[in-house]
Amino acid sequence: MQRSITHKKSVKKLFFYIFLFIIYQSLSSIYLFLPPLLGLLFVFLIKSLDNDDTIFAFVIIFYLVIFEANKSYILFSSVIFLLLSYKFLLPKIIQNVNCHTCVKFLYILVAYIGFYFFNLLFANIFFLAIPNFTYYIIYYIIIEFLIVSVL
């Protein structure tokens, strides 16, 4: 069988990364010092949407659904928030901030703080339990910024 000329990416590697991410998400729900990688997924989603890489974008969305299942969030809440912030918030951030490192930090900050307020909005609308804001979120922002700045 021949592969299409336009799709030369390895599918085996993609399934291996999915398997590793599922294991990592399980470990991050047990050990609180491991960040849940929401900001990193947001940066990867931005890159995949900018490059029109549909397969990678769907894999990131699948990762986000696994993240929501492990952390007991509403289904597709992170996907909706990240896509809305990609469409409406990120053009303003890119337009107003010239520092590339600062933009990466703001991506991580928007992912965590914005997602908290988005869940707070959902909790108030649908009479759900109000999400807790812990200091682990600040730790996660710092750790994921260091990870994203290395990439």
N, C-alpha and C positions, 0 to 999 in steps of 0.2 A: 504494500500500500504506500502511496505517495502522500506526503504532507503538502499542504498548501504553501506556496511561497511566502505568503504574507504572515503566516502564523508559525514561527520557528521557535517559540518558547517551549521549554520542556514541561510536560504536564506532571511527570513524576516528581519533580522538584516542588511543584505547587502543592501537591498532596502531602509531601513531607513537611512543608512549612505549616500547613493546616493542622497536621497531627501534632507538631511541636507547639503550636499556639494553644491548642486545646489542653495539652498537658500543662503549659505555663499558666493558663488561666485558672486551672484547678489548683495549682500550687499557690497562685497569688491570692486565692480566696482562703487558703489555709494560713499562709505566712503573710502577715500584713506589711512586712518590709519590702515585699516585691510589688512594684507598681502595676496597676492593671493595664497599662499601655494605651489608654484612651487618647492621649495627645499624640503618641506615635502613630496610631491608626489614623488620626485626623490628618497628620502630615502626609502619610502615604495615600490617603483618599484624595487629598488635594493634588498630589503629583499624578495620580492615575487619572483624575478628571481633567487635569491640564493637558496630559499627553493622549487623551482619548483612548485609554487602555481599559476597555470595557470588562474584560475578564478579570483583571486585577481589581477593578472597582467592585465587582460582585464578590470577589474573595474577601475584600475588606469589609463589605456589608455583612457577609457571613460571619466574619470575626466579630463584628459589632453585635450581632445577634447572640453569639456565644458569650460575649462580655455581659450583655444584659441578662442572660439566663443565669450566669454565675453570681451576679451582683443583685439579682431580684429587682430589676428595673422593668418598666412597662415595655412590652414588645415593640420594637422599631422606634423607641423614643430617641435613642442615640443616633440612629440613622436619619431620622427626620430633623433632629437638631443640627447635626453636622452638615447635612445638605442645605438646610436653610441658612446656616451661618456661612457656608461656602458661597451661596448665591448673594446674600445681602451684607454680611459683615466683612468678609475678606476683601472685597474690592475697596471698601473704605479704609481698611487697615493698610493695604498696599499703596493706596493713593496718598495717605497721610504720613507714612513712616518710610524713611529712606534707608535705614539701617537693616541689613539683611539678617543679622543675628537677633535684632530686636523684633523683627517680624516673626521669626521662628519662636521666640519666647511668647509673643502675643498669640500665636496659633495654639500653643500649649495652654496658655492662660484662658483663652476663649473656650477651649475644649473642656477644661475642668470646671471653671467658675460658671461659664455659660450653661453647661449641662446641669450643674447644680440648680441654677435658677430656673431652667427649663423644667426640671423635675419638681421644683417647688411650685411652679405654675400649674403643672398637671395635678399635683397633690391638692392644691386649692380648688381647682375646677371640679375634680372628680371625687373629692372628699376622701382622699387617701392619706396614709401616714406621711407626715412631713419628713423629708430626708434630713439626715444629720450632717452637719458640716463639721468635720473633724480636722485636726491638725495634720493628719496623714495626707490630706489633699495638698497641702503646701509642700510636704516632703515629696509626694509624687510629681508635682510640677517641677521641682528642682531636679530630681533624678531624670525625668523624661526630657527636660531641656538639655541636660548633659548628654543624654543618648542622642537626641536629634542634632545637637551641635557637632557631634562626632561624625554623623552620617553626611 
